[in-house]
Amino acid sequence: MNSTVKTILKIFAVLLMLSGIIWALQGLNILPGTFMRGDPQWITNGAITALIGAGLFWFTNRK
């Protein structure tokens, strides 16, 4: 895998992790302001999204 593709995948992975964390925090009613607030489904969706992002980040960093 060339370095440009790795860089793009790393950026995408970080964005996935950040989105997932934000969704989970909104589902936990910690971050206010959207329809996701207090909805347990978004805790699960956010956790899964963050884990997929972490897995992608790990995959792009391995040799």
C-alpha positions, 0 to 999 in steps of 0.5 A, spaced: 500 500 500 503 506 498 503 512 502 498 516 499 493 511 500 495 510 507 495 517 509 488 517 506 485 511 510 488 514 517 485 520 516 478 517 514 479 512 520 480 518 525 474 521 522 470 515 524 473 514 531 471 522 532 464 521 529 463 515 533 465 518 540 461 524 539 455 519 537 456 515 543 457 521 548 450 524 545 447 517 546 449 518 553 446 525 554 453 528 555 453 532 549 447 536 548 444 539 542 441 533 537 436 528 536 441 523 538 441 526 545 439 520 550 438 515 545 441 508 547 441 506 540 446 512 538 451 509 544 451 502 540 452 506 533 457 510 536 461 505 539 461 500 533 463 506 529 469 508 533 471 501 534 471 500 526 475 507 526 480 504 531 481 497 527 482 501 520 487 505 524 491 499 526 490 496 520 494 502 516 499 502 521 501 495 521 507 493 517 
